[in-house]
């Protein structure tokens, strides 16, 4: 069986960077949790581009999503 990525995840270029507004639709939590989990190491670390712009590496976000999906699959078996 082949895993089909969500349409939004398919639009993330693994070599690029994304801001919170681009990755939040892929996540099961809100913006405040995104920053908290990123800060505590439970989500990929944010990259501060300027004092007001923060982004995440898409490859790390996609890997995190894949790991979460794998964890859910193991629990449901």
JOURQUI-V795055 format. One record per backbone hydrogen bond with DSSP energy under -0.5 kcal/mol. CO is the residue of the C=O (numbers start at 1). NH is the residue of the N-H. Records with the same first field share a line. If there is no record, write none. Layout:
CO=NH + NH
This chain:
3=5
6=10
7=11
8=11
9=12
11=13
12=14
13=16
14=59
16=58
18=56
19=22 + 23
20=24
23=26 + 27
24=27
30=34
31=35
32=36
33=37
34=38
35=39
36=40
37=41 + 42 + 43
38=41
46=48
47=49 + 55
53=49 + 50
55=47
56=18
57=61
58=62
59=63
60=64
61=65
62=66
63=67
64=68
65=69
66=70
67=71
68=72
69=73
70=74
71=75
72=76
73=77
74=77
